[in-house]
Amino acid sequence: MTQITAAMSDAAVSEALFQRLEARRKARKISQKQFAEEYLAVNVKTYRTLREGRCTMSVFLSAIRQLGLIDNLNLLVPEQSVRPTDILKPKKQSRSKPNTSVGASAQANPATASGQASITPKTKAGSVSDRLAQRKKLKSQHDMEDR
C-alpha cells in the first residue's frame, strides 16, 4: 500500500484511498457492483468516482461506514481541545463599571474637592422621594454657603 503524504497531489491521495477501500471490500468478498448498489445505493459509475475524488461526501462516508472505517475519522480529524484563537489572542479583561460613588466624583470634580457642593451621580438605588430629599438637602447646603 502507498503511504499517503502531504507531498501527494489530491488525485494521488484519492487514488490511494480508493485502493485501500477496494482492498477492504475485496477482503469481505463483495463485488464492486454489489457494494455500490446494495450497500451504498448508488450505481457502479458513481462508486468509481471515489477513485478520482469526485464523489460526494455522503458517498464517501457511506463507503467508509459500510466497510467499518467510520470510527477512524476521530483519528483523522480529532476534536479541538484548545481553540487556536485562545493561543493567539490573550483573553480580554472585563470592563469594570465606572465608580459612581461620591468620593470618586469628588476626585474627578475639582469643585467638589474645594468644598463646593455638587449633585451626586444618579444611582438605581433609592426611591424618587429619597432622591428629592437628597436634592433638597444639597440645595439648602448650597444656599447656606452662599450667605
MDTraj code that builds the backbone (N, CA, C; nanometers):
import mdtraj as md
import numpy as np

residues = "MET THR GLN ILE THR ALA ALA MET SER ASP ALA ALA VAL SER GLU ALA LEU PHE GLN ARG LEU GLU ALA ARG ARG LYS ALA ARG LYS ILE SER GLN LYS GLN PHE ALA GLU GLU TYR LEU ALA VAL ASN VAL LYS THR TYR ARG THR LEU ARG GLU GLY ARG CYS THR MET SER VAL PHE LEU SER ALA ILE ARG GLN LEU GLY LEU ILE ASP ASN LEU ASN LEU LEU VAL PRO GLU GLN SER VAL ARG PRO THR ASP ILE LEU LYS PRO LYS LYS GLN SER ARG SER LYS PRO ASN THR SER VAL GLY ALA SER ALA GLN ALA ASN PRO ALA THR ALA SER GLY GLN ALA SER ILE THR PRO LYS THR LYS ALA GLY SER VAL SER ASP ARG LEU ALA GLN ARG LYS LYS LEU LYS SER GLN HIS ASP MET GLU ASP ARG".split()
xyz = np.array([
    [0.0842, -0.1193, 0.0000],
    [0.0000, 0.0000, 0.0000],
    [0.0882, 0.1248, 0.0000],
    [0.0372, 0.2264, -0.0645],
    [0.1079, 0.3531, -0.0750],
    [0.0851, 0.4347, 0.0520],
    [0.1905, 0.4905, 0.1050],
    [0.1813, 0.5784, 0.2217],
    [0.1311, 0.7150, 0.1738],
    [0.0290, 0.7685, 0.2355],
    [-0.0248, 0.8996, 0.1982],
    [0.0566, 1.0065, 0.2694],
    [0.1048, 1.1045, 0.1922],
    [0.1864, 1.2127, 0.2480],
    [0.1350, 1.3469, 0.1991],
    [0.1808, 1.4526, 0.2618],
    [0.1412, 1.5885, 0.2236],
    [0.1950, 1.6259, 0.0865],
    [0.3005, 1.5604, 0.0419],
    [0.3603, 1.5921, -0.0880],
    [0.2768, 1.5400, -0.2044],
    [0.1813, 1.4519, -0.1775],
    [0.0994, 1.3922, -0.2841],
    [-0.0061, 1.4897, -0.3330],
    [-0.0406, 1.4790, -0.4607],
    [-0.1490, 1.5600, -0.5164],
    [-0.2823, 1.5061, -0.4656],
    [-0.3881, 1.5849, -0.4803],
    [-0.5207, 1.5399, -0.4384],
    [-0.5620, 1.4158, -0.5162],
    [-0.5289, 1.4115, -0.6454],
    [-0.5637, 1.2959, -0.7283],
    [-0.4918, 1.1706, -0.6776],
    [-0.3661, 1.1853, -0.6402],
    [-0.2900, 1.0711, -0.5895],
    [-0.3449, 1.0234, -0.4547],
    [-0.3854, 1.1166, -0.3698],
    [-0.4448, 1.0800, -0.2403],
    [-0.5770, 1.0072, -0.2637],
    [-0.6583, 1.0591, -0.3560],
    [-0.7862, 0.9946, -0.3874],
    [-0.7642, 0.8520, -0.4363],
    [-0.6670, 0.8339, -0.5250],
    [-0.6351, 0.7002, -0.5781],
    [-0.5904, 0.6070, -0.4655],
    [-0.5054, 0.6563, -0.3770],
    [-0.4563, 0.5735, -0.2662],
    [-0.5704, 0.5345, -0.1726],
    [-0.6584, 0.6303, -0.1427],
    [-0.7738, 0.5992, -0.0565],
    [-0.8645, 0.4971, -0.1240],
    [-0.8876, 0.5158, -0.2520],
    [-0.9728, 0.4229, -0.3258],
    [-0.9131, 0.2820, -0.3222],
    [-0.7828, 0.2707, -0.3404],
    [-0.7181, 0.1389, -0.3372],
    [-0.7334, 0.0733, -0.1995],
    [-0.7262, 0.1525, -0.0961],
    [-0.7452, 0.0986, 0.0397],
    [-0.8892, 0.0514, 0.0597],
    [-0.9858, 0.1310, 0.0107],
    [-1.1257, 0.0905, 0.0215],
    [-1.1515, -0.0358, -0.0604],
    [-1.0912, -0.0431, -0.1793],
    [-1.1073, -0.1605, -0.2647],
    [-1.0493, -0.2850, -0.1974],
    [-0.9332, -0.2724, -0.1354],
    [-0.8723, -0.3862, -0.0659],
    [-0.9635, -0.4338, 0.0465],
    [-1.0224, -0.3424, 0.1180],
    [-1.1134, -0.3769, 0.2281],
    [-1.2388, -0.4461, 0.1742],
    [-1.2924, -0.3911, 0.0635],
    [-1.4116, -0.4508, 0.0011],
    [-1.3814, -0.5925, -0.0473],
    [-1.2689, -0.6100, -0.1139],
    [-1.2311, -0.7418, -0.1669],
    [-1.2073, -0.8422, -0.0536],
    [-1.1521, -0.7962, 0.0583],
    [-1.1292, -0.8852, 0.1731],
    [-1.2615, -0.9372, 0.2274],
    [-1.3675, -0.8614, 0.2110],
    [-1.5009, -0.9046, 0.2551],
    [-1.5725, -0.9853, 0.1476],
    [-1.5048, -1.0039, 0.0352],
    [-1.5583, -1.0828, -0.0763],
    [-1.6901, -1.0264, -0.1284],
    [-1.6902, -0.8943, -0.1493],
    [-1.8067, -0.8254, -0.2036],
    [-1.7653, -0.7693, -0.3396],
    [-1.8476, -0.7943, -0.4409],
    [-1.8152, -0.7399, -0.5730],
    [-1.8372, -0.5887, -0.5739],
    [-1.7716, -0.5218, -0.6693],
    [-1.7854, -0.3763, -0.6793],
    [-1.9301, -0.3379, -0.7085],
    [-1.9947, -0.4130, -0.7972],
    [-2.1346, -0.3862, -0.8322],
    [-2.2253, -0.4052, -0.7108],
    [-2.2060, -0.5136, -0.6381],
    [-2.2881, -0.5410, -0.5204],
    [-2.2663, -0.4333, -0.4143],
    [-2.1402, -0.3962, -0.3914],
    [-2.1099, -0.2949, -0.2903],
    [-2.1764, -0.1620, -0.3262],
    [-2.1630, -0.1236, -0.4531],
    [-2.2203, 0.0047, -0.4957],
    [-2.3722, 0.0038, -0.4848],
    [-2.4346, -0.0965, -0.5407],
    [-2.5809, -0.0967, -0.5491],
    [-2.6496, -0.1359, -0.4194],
    [-2.6006, -0.2384, -0.3526],
    [-2.6696, -0.2881, -0.2330],
    [-2.6273, -0.2181, -0.1038],
    [-2.5011, -0.1850, -0.0935],
    [-2.4513, -0.1259, 0.0301],
    [-2.4597, 0.0278, 0.0293],
    [-2.4296, 0.0863, -0.0880],
    [-2.4256, 0.2328, -0.0956],
    [-2.5470, 0.2936, -0.1646],
    [-2.6262, 0.2122, -0.2325],
    [-2.7443, 0.2574, -0.3072],
    [-2.7075, 0.3594, -0.4153],
    [-2.5965, 0.3326, -0.4844],
    [-2.5538, 0.4136, -0.5989],
    [-2.5154, 0.3182, -0.7117],
    [-2.4988, 0.3719, -0.8321],
    [-2.4558, 0.2837, -0.9404],
    [-2.3038, 0.2696, -0.9386],
    [-2.2523, 0.1751, -1.0153],
    [-2.1085, 0.1450, -1.0155],
    [-2.0290, 0.2663, -1.0629],
    [-2.0804, 0.3382, -1.1604],
    [-2.0106, 0.4562, -1.2126],
    [-1.9926, 0.5610, -1.1019],
    [-2.0954, 0.5826, -1.0214],
    [-2.0853, 0.6774, -0.9098],
    [-1.9841, 0.6288, -0.8074],
    [-1.9839, 0.4978, -0.7806],
    [-1.8866, 0.4422, -0.6867],
    [-1.7440, 0.4664, -0.7357],
    [-1.7232, 0.4529, -0.8641],
    [-1.5885, 0.4713, -0.9202],
    [-1.5424, 0.6165, -0.9156],
    [-1.6331, 0.7099, -0.8939],
    [-1.5908, 0.8499, -0.8802],
    [-1.5066, 0.8703, -0.7546],
    [-1.5125, 0.7724, -0.6638],
    [-1.4240, 0.7774, -0.5470],
    [-1.2779, 0.7793, -0.5897],
    [-1.2469, 0.7071, -0.6966],
    [-1.1089, 0.6955, -0.7441],
    [-1.0528, 0.8319, -0.7816],
    [-1.1337, 0.9152, -0.8465],
    [-1.0862, 1.0477, -0.8885],
    [-1.1084, 1.1543, -0.7815],
    [-1.1722, 1.1186, -0.6738],
    [-1.2007, 1.2165, -0.5684],
    [-1.3146, 1.3093, -0.6069],
    [-1.4017, 1.2645, -0.6972],
    [-1.5125, 1.3477, -0.7437],
    [-1.6464, 1.3055, -0.6836],
    [-1.6460, 1.2139, -0.5922],
    [-1.7715, 1.1689, -0.5325],
    [-1.8198, 1.2716, -0.4299],
    [-1.9445, 1.2573, -0.3915],
    [-1.9962, 1.3451, -0.2857],
    [-1.9465, 1.2953, -0.1503],
    [-1.9527, 1.3823, -0.0548],
    [-1.9117, 1.3446, 0.0809],
    [-1.9995, 1.2315, 0.1337],
    [-2.1290, 1.2331, 0.1002],
    [-2.2182, 1.1285, 0.1505],
    [-2.1819, 0.9915, 0.0927],
    [-2.1387, 0.9835, -0.0344],
    [-2.0964, 0.8552, -0.0914],
    [-1.9706, 0.8071, -0.0207],
    [-1.8753, 0.8990, 0.0017],
    [-1.7517, 0.8623, 0.0704],
    [-1.7814, 0.8126, 0.2125],
    [-1.8641, 0.8875, 0.2854],
    [-1.8971, 0.8480, 0.4228],
    [-1.9725, 0.7158, 0.4260],
    [-2.0628, 0.6944, 0.3310],
    [-2.1351, 0.5664, 0.3250],
    [-2.0383, 0.4512, 0.3011],
    [-1.9426, 0.4722, 0.2116],
    [-1.8452, 0.3668, 0.1808],
    [-1.7625, 0.3315, 0.3035],
    [-1.7108, 0.4332, 0.3733],
    [-1.6276, 0.4008, 0.4902],
    [-1.7112, 0.3453, 0.6051],
    [-1.8366, 0.3863, 0.6135],
    [-1.9250, 0.3302, 0.7168],
    [-1.9507, 0.1816, 0.6886],
    [-1.9837, 0.1491, 0.5636],
    [-2.0133, 0.0103, 0.5265],
    [-1.8920, -0.0804, 0.5409],
    [-1.7735, -0.0228, 0.5279],
    [-1.6503, -0.1020, 0.5415],
    [-1.5966, -0.1015, 0.6848],
    [-1.6722, -0.0427, 0.7783],
    [-1.6335, -0.0444, 0.9193],
    [-1.5197, 0.0506, 0.9531],
    [-1.5085, 0.1592, 0.8775],
    [-1.3975, 0.2530, 0.8993],
    [-1.4414, 0.3886, 0.9549],
    [-1.5674, 0.4064, 0.9774],
    [-1.6188, 0.5390, 1.0172],
    [-1.5597, 0.5870, 1.1494],
    [-1.5345, 0.4951, 1.2432],
    [-1.4776, 0.5346, 1.3730],
    [-1.3367, 0.5911, 1.3593],
    [-1.2686, 0.5590, 1.2504],
    [-1.1329, 0.6092, 1.2297],
    [-1.1288, 0.7581, 1.1964],
    [-1.2431, 0.8170, 1.1672],
    [-1.2452, 0.9613, 1.1400],
    [-1.2040, 1.0416, 1.2625],
    [-1.2239, 0.9858, 1.3805],
    [-1.1798, 1.0556, 1.5021],
    [-1.0286, 1.0698, 1.5066],
    [-0.9574, 0.9754, 1.4469],
    [-0.8119, 0.9854, 1.4392],
    [-0.7700, 1.0839, 1.3309],
    [-0.8465, 1.0850, 1.2216],
    [-0.8152, 1.1732, 1.1100],
    [-0.8369, 1.3198, 1.1469],
    [-0.9498, 1.3476, 1.2102],
    [-0.9826, 1.4841, 1.2499],
    [-1.0247, 1.4828, 1.3962],
    [-0.9275, 1.4917, 1.4884],
    [-0.9622, 1.4877, 1.6309],
    [-1.0343, 1.6158, 1.6736],
    [-1.1108, 1.6043, 1.7812],
    [-1.1786, 1.7217, 1.8358],
    [-1.0751, 1.8209, 1.8848],
    [-1.1055, 1.9471, 1.8690],
    [-1.0146, 2.0528, 1.9112],
    [-1.0370, 2.0802, 2.0592],
    [-0.9336, 2.0602, 2.1413],
    [-0.9492, 2.0850, 2.2842],
    [-0.9173, 2.2306, 2.3184],
    [-0.8284, 2.2907, 2.2433],
    [-0.7955, 2.4319, 2.2621],
    [-0.8186, 2.5005, 2.1291],
    [-0.8930, 2.6092, 2.1323],
    [-0.9157, 2.6829, 2.0087],
    [-0.7892, 2.7584, 1.9721],
    [-0.7547, 2.7625, 1.8447],
    [-0.6345, 2.8354, 1.8033],
    [-0.6373, 2.9819, 1.8449],
    [-0.7551, 3.0417, 1.8497],
    [-0.7629, 3.1822, 1.8896],
    [-0.7293, 3.2017, 2.0372],
    [-0.7493, 3.0978, 2.1189],
    [-0.7124, 3.1082, 2.2600],
    [-0.5613, 3.1189, 2.2759],
    [-0.4874, 3.0591, 2.1845],
    [-0.3419, 3.0634, 2.1907],
    [-0.2898, 3.1961, 2.1367],
    [-0.3499, 3.2431, 2.0287],
    [-0.3008, 3.3633, 1.9614],
    [-0.3378, 3.4925, 2.0325],
    [-0.4582, 3.5003, 2.0860],
    [-0.5061, 3.6235, 2.1486],
    [-0.5202, 3.6041, 2.2986],
    [-0.4619, 3.6929, 2.3777],
    [-0.4866, 3.6835, 2.5220],
    [-0.6314, 3.7206, 2.5497],
    [-0.6844, 3.6627, 2.6545],
    [-0.8226, 3.6934, 2.6903],
    [-0.8349, 3.8391, 2.7290],
    [-0.9446, 3.9010, 2.6811],
    [-0.9706, 4.0402, 2.7140],
    [-1.0133, 4.0507, 2.8594],
    [-0.9636, 4.1552, 2.9236],
    [-1.0064, 4.1775, 3.0606],
    [-1.1446, 4.2383, 3.0557],
    [-1.2277, 4.1998, 3.1500],
    [-1.3630, 4.2525, 3.1509],
    [-1.3596, 4.3986, 3.1907],
    [-1.4491, 4.4718, 3.1308],
    [-1.4583, 4.6138, 3.1639],
    [-1.5154, 4.6300, 3.3026],
    [-1.4565, 4.7193, 3.3781],
    [-1.5126, 4.7450, 3.5101],
    [-1.6077, 4.8625, 3.4982],
    [-1.7096, 4.8611, 3.5801],
    [-1.8070, 4.9700, 3.5787],
    [-1.7420, 5.0944, 3.6371],
    [-1.7763, 5.2106, 3.5844],
    [-1.7203, 5.3330, 3.6404],
    [-1.7654, 5.3512, 3.7848],
    [-1.6761, 5.4037, 3.8663],
    [-1.7052, 5.4254, 4.0071],
    [-1.7928, 5.5490, 4.0189],
    [-1.9166, 5.5314, 4.0672],
    [-2.0099, 5.6429, 4.0774],
    [-2.0318, 5.6870, 4.2213],
    [-1.9410, 5.6504, 4.3098],
    [-1.9576, 5.6921, 4.4486],
    [-1.9268, 5.8405, 4.4619],
    [-1.9707, 5.9007, 4.5708],
    [-1.9494, 6.0431, 4.5945],
    [-1.8008, 6.0738, 4.6026],
    [-1.7233, 5.9869, 4.6641],
    [-1.5796, 6.0086, 4.6765],
    [-1.5120, 6.0103, 4.5404],
    [-1.5549, 5.9235, 4.4521],
    [-1.4954, 5.9176, 4.3188],
    [-1.5293, 6.0423, 4.2409],
    [-1.6519, 6.0944, 4.2556],
    [-1.6875, 6.2147, 4.1805],
    [-1.6166, 6.3358, 4.2387],
    [-1.5869, 6.3327, 4.3675],
    [-1.5139, 6.4435, 4.4278],
    [-1.3715, 6.4481, 4.3748],
    [-1.3117, 6.3327, 4.3521],
    [-1.1770, 6.3293, 4.2965],
    [-1.1776, 6.3772, 4.1528],
    [-1.2838, 6.3450, 4.0795],
    [-1.2900, 6.3834, 3.9390],
    [-1.3338, 6.5269, 3.9211],
    [-1.4061, 6.5823, 4.0181],
    [-1.4602, 6.7172, 4.0058],
    [-1.3866, 6.8095, 4.1027],
    [-1.3008, 6.8988, 4.0528],
    [-1.2250, 6.9864, 4.1422],
    [-1.3137, 7.0774, 4.2261],
    [-1.4302, 7.1123, 4.1760],
    [-1.5195, 7.1987, 4.2535],
    [-1.5622, 7.1299, 4.3820],
    [-1.5843, 7.0013, 4.3758],
    [-1.6234, 6.9254, 4.4938],
    [-1.5076, 6.9160, 4.5912],
    [-1.3893, 6.8961, 4.5390],
    [-1.2719, 6.8832, 4.6241],
    [-1.2459, 7.0124, 4.7005],
    [-1.2846, 7.1256, 4.6421],
    [-1.2605, 7.2528, 4.7088],
    [-1.3672, 7.2853, 4.8122],
    [-1.4617, 7.1944, 4.8313],
    [-1.5617, 7.2147, 4.9353],
    [-1.6947, 7.2618, 4.8818],
    [-1.7049, 7.2906, 4.7530],
    [-1.8329, 7.3316, 4.6969],
    [-1.9216, 7.2100, 4.6814],
    [-2.0513, 7.2288, 4.6994],
    [-2.1453, 7.1176, 4.6898],
    [-2.1659, 7.0797, 4.5445],
    [-2.1904, 6.9532, 4.5236],
    [-2.2235, 6.9075, 4.3890],
    [-2.3339, 6.8044, 4.3990],
    [-2.4002, 6.7824, 4.2909],
    [-2.5063, 6.6821, 4.2883],
    [-2.4404, 6.5468, 4.2672],
    [-2.4783, 6.4506, 4.3488],
    [-2.4188, 6.3170, 4.3379],
    [-2.4739, 6.2469, 4.2142],
    [-2.3973, 6.1595, 4.1565],
    [-2.4448, 6.0877, 4.0379],
    [-2.5692, 6.0068, 4.0691],
    [-2.6512, 5.9882, 3.9687],
    [-2.7729, 5.9103, 3.9865],
    [-2.7368, 5.7645, 4.0067],
    [-2.8043, 5.7031, 4.0977],
    [-2.7872, 5.5598, 4.1191],
    [-2.9232, 5.4947, 4.1087],
    [-2.9246, 5.3675, 4.0860],
    [-3.0504, 5.2970, 4.0740],
    [-3.1136, 5.2730, 4.2106],
    [-3.0332, 5.2800, 4.3140],
    [-3.0851, 5.2547, 4.4481],
    [-3.1633, 5.3762, 4.4967],
    [-3.2636, 5.3536, 4.5765],
    [-3.3393, 5.4619, 4.6387],
    [-3.4618, 5.4982, 4.5572],
    [-3.5625, 5.5468, 4.6273],
    [-3.6868, 5.5855, 4.5620],
    [-3.6785, 5.7301, 4.5163],
    [-3.7779, 5.7730, 4.4454],
    [-3.7835, 5.9111, 4.3970],
    [-3.7900, 6.0075, 4.5149],
    [-3.8655, 5.9712, 4.6177],
    [-3.8768, 6.0602, 4.7337],
    [-3.7426, 6.0733, 4.8051],
    [-3.6625, 5.9642, 4.8084],
    [-3.5280, 5.9713, 4.8674],
    [-3.4399, 6.0661, 4.7876],
    [-3.4492, 6.0588, 4.6557],
    [-3.3684, 6.1463, 4.5711],
    [-3.4091, 6.2924, 4.5869],
    [-3.5413, 6.3164, 4.5978],
    [-3.5886, 6.4544, 4.6170],
    [-3.5420, 6.5099, 4.7517],
    [-3.5449, 6.4246, 4.8543],
    [-3.4996, 6.4682, 4.9862],
    [-3.3504, 6.5006, 4.9823],
    [-3.2719, 6.4188, 4.9107],
    [-3.1291, 6.4437, 4.8995],
    [-3.1036, 6.5736, 4.8224],
    [-3.1810, 6.5945, 4.7184],
    [-3.1664, 6.7179, 4.6391],
    [-3.1981, 6.8410, 4.7234],
    [-3.3050, 6.8326, 4.8035],
    [-3.3441, 6.9444, 4.8896],
    [-3.2353, 6.9730, 4.9924],
    [-3.1760, 6.8679, 5.0471],
    [-3.0696, 6.8819, 5.1455],
    [-2.9481, 6.9500, 5.0835],
    [-2.9090, 6.9039, 4.9626],
    [-2.7943, 6.9637, 4.8946],
    [-2.8202, 7.1098, 4.8587],
    [-2.9426, 7.1415, 4.8189],
    [-2.9775, 7.2783, 4.7838],
    [-2.9693, 7.3695, 4.9048],
    [-3.0168, 7.3193, 5.0198],
    [-3.0103, 7.4016, 5.1410],
    [-2.8651, 7.4235, 5.1846],
    [-2.7793, 7.3192, 5.1644],
    [-2.6368, 7.3357, 5.1968],
    [-2.5754, 7.4409, 5.1037],
    [-2.6120, 7.4388, 4.9785],
    [-2.5578, 7.5320, 4.8823],
    [-2.6014, 7.6759, 4.9165],
    [-2.7292, 7.6924, 4.9559],
    [-2.7807, 7.8233, 4.9928],
    [-2.7086, 7.8771, 5.1163],
    [-2.6763, 7.7899, 5.2118],
    [-2.6063, 7.8322, 5.3331],
    [-2.4647, 7.8774, 5.3001],
    [-2.4005, 7.8137, 5.2033],
    [-2.2650, 7.8506, 5.1648],
    [-2.2627, 7.9861, 5.0952],
    [-2.3691, 8.0197, 5.0234],
    [-2.3763, 8.1456, 4.9508],
    [-2.3949, 8.2638, 5.0438],
    [-2.4456, 8.2425, 5.1628],
    [-2.4713, 8.3543, 5.2557],
    [-2.3483, 8.4074, 5.3121],
])
top = md.Topology()
chain = top.add_chain()
for i, resn in enumerate(residues, 1):
    res = top.add_residue(resn, chain, resSeq=i)
    for name in ("N", "CA", "C"):
        top.add_atom(name, md.element.get_by_symbol(name[0]), res)
traj = md.Trajectory(xyz[None], top)
